[in-house]
């Protein structure tokens, strides 16, 4: 899977792509040409989300067959995960609404016995890695919306408006529910706070 985060018109835009090695790229494209000197990288990708979800499940002592653990985390990510607009409020929603908790059912590939796993906060905590990386890593603390903004600001000034207007998402990690809405909202906040204009 390749996540891309560009705003793109027909020939101009910005892309974030995930490639091998767990790295995502933010790639500015203007009039069909990549501005190679302005490409930026994010040292995280879908595999990191899977690892994080797996760690949460293990810390909670969910009854996962060891041989199936990684596949379970992958399935939980793909079936249940989404991007929350505010993780603090999302915690409150879970505490008030038990229906937000899900159940994953599987069969031990070794013993063939069925098992169930409770799925909770990891539903939104996994994808949050792209928007609040500092809560997962002390080495990379730049959120994706900030990185996209930095990429655009490093491009020639006469190209920035069209780049802000055209961002294209591509790849598995950008397919989480509401990923695009969160990215757009956070980008608008960055631009507004910096007294720059971002029009729809």
Secondary structure as a PSIPRED ss2 file (coil, helix, strand):
# PSIPRED VFORMAT (PSIPRED V4.0)

   1 X C   1.000  0.000  0.000
   2 X C   1.000  0.000  0.000
   3 X C   1.000  0.000  0.000
   4 X E   0.000  0.000  1.000
   5 X E   0.000  0.000  1.000
   6 X E   0.000  0.000  1.000
   7 X E   0.000  0.000  1.000
   8 X E   0.000  0.000  1.000
   9 X C   1.000  0.000  0.000
  10 X C   1.000  0.000  0.000
  11 X C   1.000  0.000  0.000
  12 X C   1.000  0.000  0.000
  13 X E   0.000  0.000  1.000
  14 X E   0.000  0.000  1.000
  15 X E   0.000  0.000  1.000
  16 X E   0.000  0.000  1.000
  17 X E   0.000  0.000  1.000
  18 X E   0.000  0.000  1.000
  19 X E   0.000  0.000  1.000
  20 X C   1.000  0.000  0.000
  21 X C   1.000  0.000  0.000
  22 X C   1.000  0.000  0.000
  23 X E   0.000  0.000  1.000
  24 X E   0.000  0.000  1.000
  25 X E   0.000  0.000  1.000
  26 X E   0.000  0.000  1.000
  27 X E   0.000  0.000  1.000
  28 X E   0.000  0.000  1.000
  29 X E   0.000  0.000  1.000
  30 X E   0.000  0.000  1.000
  31 X C   1.000  0.000  0.000
  32 X C   1.000  0.000  0.000
  33 X E   0.000  0.000  1.000
  34 X E   0.000  0.000  1.000
  35 X C   1.000  0.000  0.000
  36 X H   0.000  1.000  0.000
  37 X H   0.000  1.000  0.000
  38 X H   0.000  1.000  0.000
  39 X C   1.000  0.000  0.000
  40 X E   0.000  0.000  1.000
  41 X E   0.000  0.000  1.000
  42 X E   0.000  0.000  1.000
  43 X C   1.000  0.000  0.000
  44 X C   1.000  0.000  0.000
  45 X C   1.000  0.000  0.000
  46 X H   0.000  1.000  0.000
  47 X H   0.000  1.000  0.000
  48 X H   0.000  1.000  0.000
  49 X H   0.000  1.000  0.000
  50 X H   0.000  1.000  0.000
  51 X H   0.000  1.000  0.000
  52 X H   0.000  1.000  0.000
  53 X H   0.000  1.000  0.000
  54 X H   0.000  1.000  0.000
  55 X H   0.000  1.000  0.000
  56 X H   0.000  1.000  0.000
  57 X H   0.000  1.000  0.000
  58 X H   0.000  1.000  0.000
  59 X H   0.000  1.000  0.000
  60 X C   1.000  0.000  0.000
  61 X C   1.000  0.000  0.000
  62 X C   1.000  0.000  0.000
  63 X C   1.000  0.000  0.000
  64 X C   1.000  0.000  0.000
  65 X C   1.000  0.000  0.000
  66 X H   0.000  1.000  0.000
  67 X H   0.000  1.000  0.000
  68 X H   0.000  1.000  0.000
  69 X H   0.000  1.000  0.000
  70 X H   0.000  1.000  0.000
  71 X H   0.000  1.000  0.000
  72 X H   0.000  1.000  0.000
  73 X H   0.000  1.000  0.000
  74 X H   0.000  1.000  0.000
  75 X H   0.000  1.000  0.000
  76 X H   0.000  1.000  0.000
  77 X H   0.000  1.000  0.000
  78 X H   0.000  1.000  0.000
  79 X H   0.000  1.000  0.000
  80 X H   0.000  1.000  0.000
  81 X C   1.000  0.000  0.000
  82 X E   0.000  0.000  1.000
  83 X C   1.000  0.000  0.000
  84 X C   1.000  0.000  0.000
  85 X C   1.000  0.000  0.000
  86 X C   1.000  0.000  0.000
  87 X H   0.000  1.000  0.000
  88 X H   0.000  1.000  0.000
  89 X H   0.000  1.000  0.000
  90 X H   0.000  1.000  0.000
  91 X H   0.000  1.000  0.000
  92 X H   0.000  1.000  0.000
  93 X H   0.000  1.000  0.000
  94 X H   0.000  1.000  0.000
  95 X H   0.000  1.000  0.000
  96 X H   0.000  1.000  0.000
  97 X C   1.000  0.000  0.000
  98 X H   0.000  1.000  0.000
  99 X H   0.000  1.000  0.000
 100 X H   0.000  1.000  0.000
 101 X C   1.000  0.000  0.000
 102 X E   0.000  0.000  1.000
 103 X E   0.000  0.000  1.000
 104 X E   0.000  0.000  1.000
 105 X E   0.000  0.000  1.000
 106 X E   0.000  0.000  1.000
 107 X E   0.000  0.000  1.000
 108 X C   1.000  0.000  0.000
 109 X C   1.000  0.000  0.000
 110 X C   1.000  0.000  0.000
 111 X C   1.000  0.000  0.000
 112 X C   1.000  0.000  0.000
 113 X C   1.000  0.000  0.000
 114 X E   0.000  0.000  1.000
 115 X E   0.000  0.000  1.000
 116 X E   0.000  0.000  1.000
 117 X E   0.000  0.000  1.000
 118 X E   0.000  0.000  1.000
 119 X E   0.000  0.000  1.000
 120 X C   1.000  0.000  0.000
 121 X C   1.000  0.000  0.000
 122 X H   0.000  1.000  0.000
 123 X H   0.000  1.000  0.000
 124 X H   0.000  1.000  0.000
 125 X H   0.000  1.000  0.000
 126 X C   1.000  0.000  0.000
 127 X H   0.000  1.000  0.000
 128 X H   0.000  1.000  0.000
 129 X H   0.000  1.000  0.000
 130 X H   0.000  1.000  0.000
 131 X C   1.000  0.000  0.000
 132 X C   1.000  0.000  0.000
 133 X H   0.000  1.000  0.000
 134 X H   0.000  1.000  0.000
 135 X H   0.000  1.000  0.000
 136 X C   1.000  0.000  0.000
 137 X C   1.000  0.000  0.000
 138 X C   1.000  0.000  0.000
 139 X C   1.000  0.000  0.000
 140 X C   1.000  0.000  0.000
 141 X C   1.000  0.000  0.000
 142 X C   1.000  0.000  0.000
 143 X C   1.000  0.000  0.000
 144 X H   0.000  1.000  0.000
 145 X H   0.000  1.000  0.000
 146 X H   0.000  1.000  0.000
 147 X H   0.000  1.000  0.000
 148 X H   0.000  1.000  0.000
 149 X H   0.000  1.000  0.000
 150 X H   0.000  1.000  0.000
 151 X H   0.000  1.000  0.000
 152 X H   0.000  1.000  0.000
 153 X H   0.000  1.000  0.000
 154 X C   1.000  0.000  0.000
 155 X C   1.000  0.000  0.000
 156 X C   1.000  0.000  0.000
 157 X H   0.000  1.000  0.000
 158 X H   0.000  1.000  0.000
 159 X H   0.000  1.000  0.000
 160 X H   0.000  1.000  0.000
 161 X H   0.000  1.000  0.000
 162 X H   0.000  1.000  0.000
 163 X H   0.000  1.000  0.000
 164 X H   0.000  1.000  0.000
 165 X H   0.000  1.000  0.000
 166 X E   0.000  0.000  1.000
 167 X E   0.000  0.000  1.000
 168 X E   0.000  0.000  1.000
 169 X E   0.000  0.000  1.000
 170 X E   0.000  0.000  1.000
 171 X C   1.000  0.000  0.000
 172 X H   0.000  1.000  0.000
 173 X H   0.000  1.000  0.000
 174 X H   0.000  1.000  0.000
 175 X H   0.000  1.000  0.000
 176 X C   1.000  0.000  0.000
 177 X E   0.000  0.000  1.000
 178 X C   1.000  0.000  0.000
 179 X H   0.000  1.000  0.000
 180 X H   0.000  1.000  0.000
 181 X H   0.000  1.000  0.000
 182 X H   0.000  1.000  0.000
 183 X H   0.000  1.000  0.000
 184 X H   0.000  1.000  0.000
 185 X H   0.000  1.000  0.000
 186 X H   0.000  1.000  0.000
 187 X H   0.000  1.000  0.000
 188 X H   0.000  1.000  0.000
 189 X H   0.000  1.000  0.000
 190 X H   0.000  1.000  0.000
 191 X H   0.000  1.000  0.000
 192 X H   0.000  1.000  0.000
 193 X H   0.000  1.000  0.000
 194 X C   1.000  0.000  0.000
 195 X C   1.000  0.000  0.000
 196 X C   1.000  0.000  0.000
 197 X C   1.000  0.000  0.000
 198 X C   1.000  0.000  0.000
 199 X C   1.000  0.000  0.000
 200 X C   1.000  0.000  0.000
